[in-house]
């Protein structure tokens, strides 16, 4: 079994590495970054689209 000191050291190391390089929430882009968003409707069942491999 691991000693409590070793266990605590590993926990601190893992938490430190997990936060390394993080500048903010992962789901929000940076302030100066302009990313265009393209919204396309889902294809309907009536459209004749070829299946891959046919």
NORSUL-V429108 format. One line per field, one symbol per residue. ss: DSSP state (H for helix, E for strand, L for the rest). burial: + if it has 16 or more other ideal C-beta (glycine too) atoms within 10 Angstrom, else -. A space follows every 10 residues. Layout:
# NORSUL-V429108
ss->???
burial->???
This chain:
# NORSUL-V429108
ss->LLLHHHHHHH HHHHHHHHLL LLLLLLLLLL LLLLLLLLLL LLLLLLLLLL LLLL
burial->---------- ---------- ---------- ---------- ---------- ----
